[in-house]
Amino acid sequence: MPNWMQALLGINRSFRVKLILSLSVIILLSFGITGYLTYQYNLKLFEEEISKQFSRTNEEALAKMELKVQEIIRISQTIVFNPQIEQVIKRINSAEDADAFNLYFDKKQIEEQIFQIKSDAPYITGMYLYDLNGNPSYFSYTTSTINNLSDEVFQVISSKLSDTSGNLVWTSMALPSSVEPSGFRQTIIIARYMKNSALNTYGVLVMAMDESFFSGSLKELTKDGTGEVYLFNNNKELLYSNVTQNLAEKQQLLVNLNQTQVMDNHLFVQGESKATSFKLVSGTSLTDIRSKNKALSQRIVYSGLISIMLTSILIVLSTGKLLRPLKDLLMGLRKVRSGDFEARIEIRTKDELAYMAESFNAMAEQVGRLIKEVYMTQLSEREAELKALQAQLNPHFLHNMFNEIYWKLYLQNEKETASLIAAISEMLKYSLMPVRTPTSVREELQQMRNYLKLQTELFEANLETIIQADEDILDCEIMRFLLQPLVENVFVHGFRNKVAHKVLVIRARNADGFLEIEVTDNGCGMDGSAISQLLGEKGAALPQRSDGRESLGVRSVVRRIELVYGSPYRLEIMSVVDSGTTMRLLLPYITMENGGLAYAER
């Protein structure tokens, strides 16, 4: 038997056994309490989440059903306010002695009008136009699913219309049917008085529809087979339900439901349509949710018991080996804490503790090395800073040299050459400013004048340039070097194959609160794929320059606008092949406080 096991079973045996048993009991109690609280919390969380999701589903189903109801309202209004139908009915009512042919002809006209309207509503299983005496004198249509409406049915419908003034009345009735084994078919009845523009009643419109008119819109609430739906009209009468058992008992409870409620192991939610005043109550079963949660809790308990047993065994097996290596690790940590990074731990075992000792030794070595590297990095950064300061002197030296050359040429009366040197000097001075430093539209356009002057004098003798800018936007703030890539793109691509007269126009103005700058040319133009490449749209490759390199100028403008301003500010490109291109910048309209920025000396 190993020495550490003899020590474990020796003098300190009772203490260690008590310690292990105490730890096991504590872990077991903690796990039991945690498991119970987790079960209750998960159950509450699941019910809350299901309630939210089911409420959204209920609202979506109510919105779908509302669209179909609006369609029925539209169909009824199309019939009621049809002037031809109204005129024919008036003619039938006034011509009491009309012969059979004229009466047949008039009814045929009504039939043609209604069938033309009904062709868009195949879900209508019956339609009737009653006169004021309760007779379907004008039009009668039914399918094989239901029989013709009896006088008793019309009397029920008429009683519901008595308190209305032309509005639709929705109700559900069991009508005689020759295709149903029970002899009756539950049918949705929609009725309204037919009133003309003078509010005179000239008939009654009755439509019949199968319950599938509603069930199709509410199928998302019942697709799992355990859902319940109840649809009530504005008079709190039940129009449709997929539940047939104990319907009367729940109806009174659900019609007045105004919040989420658990009833008969179902979670019920409600929603009301403002347009139709219909109320939809739907319920989903909680049995599956609770059974799944219970099974999950049982797995947690079983896993916890197994973990406790394994933990107890591991405590017994690892106590002896853990003591001496941990003491060495503690001593090493104290040395490192005091600043001795040369401290190392002797590796006594070949298990996880050995890995900890190796990791400690590697950590101490790495920390010592990192301290040296940080010190060397600081020295390197100081040296790099000195080199950067020295590199900054070179552009300023060139700027000063250009100024000297300018004055020498100017004094020698070489004014044209001197003006080119001055333009280059101003562009160099402008480029010395950091790209993050904002500038004004006035300064940006001046740099474009310098650039165009160089292009005109050196490369483009037949170039016509026009720069137009409203006075009120000249002092607006703009990012530096936004126009340069756009104008350069015109010369690199737009005028690449153009030999005749070349025209470049730059316009800047205030457009509905935006700073709008357009760069327009009469060059070769481009197609949609080239525009997508320039704008960097998803899936578009980088555009290529004439020398084969990737063109990044215009894309850099797009990216900078996205990073600094964001939506809705952007670059737009409109182009027609062989007819020129317009690139439009839409930027924020920001006025600079001092009417412009001066160059900062570096």
Secondary structure, DSSP 4 states (H G I P E B T S, - for coil): --HHHHHHHTTTHHHHHHHHHHHHHHHHHHHHHHHHHHHHHHHHHHHHHHHHHHHHHHHHHHHHHHHHHHHHHHHHHHHHT-HHHHHHHHHHHH-TT--HHHHHHHHHHHHHHHHHHHTT-TTEEEEEEE-TTS---SEEEE-TTSPPPPHHHHHHHHHHHTT-SS--EEEEEEEE-SSSTTSEEEEEEEEEEEE-TT--EEEEEEEEEETHHHHTTTGGGTTTS--EEEEE-TTS-EEEES--TTHHHHHHHHHT--S-EEETTEEEEEEE-TTT--EEEEEEESHHHHHHHHHHHHHHHHHHHHHHHHHHHHHHHHHHHHHHHHHHHHHHHHHHHTT-TT--PPP--SSHHHHHHHHHHHHHHHHHHHHHHHHHHHHHHHHHHHHHHHHHHHHHHHHHHHHHHHHHHHHTT-HHHHHHHHHHHHHHHHHTS-TTS-EEHHHHHHHHHHHHHHHHHHT-TTEEEEEEE-GGGTTBEE-TTSHHHHHHHIIIIITTT--S-EEEEEEEEEETTEEEEEEEE-S----HHHHHHHHT-TTPPPPB-TTSPBP-HHHHHHHHHHHHT-TT-EEEEEE-TTS-EEEEEEEE--B-TTSS-PPPP-
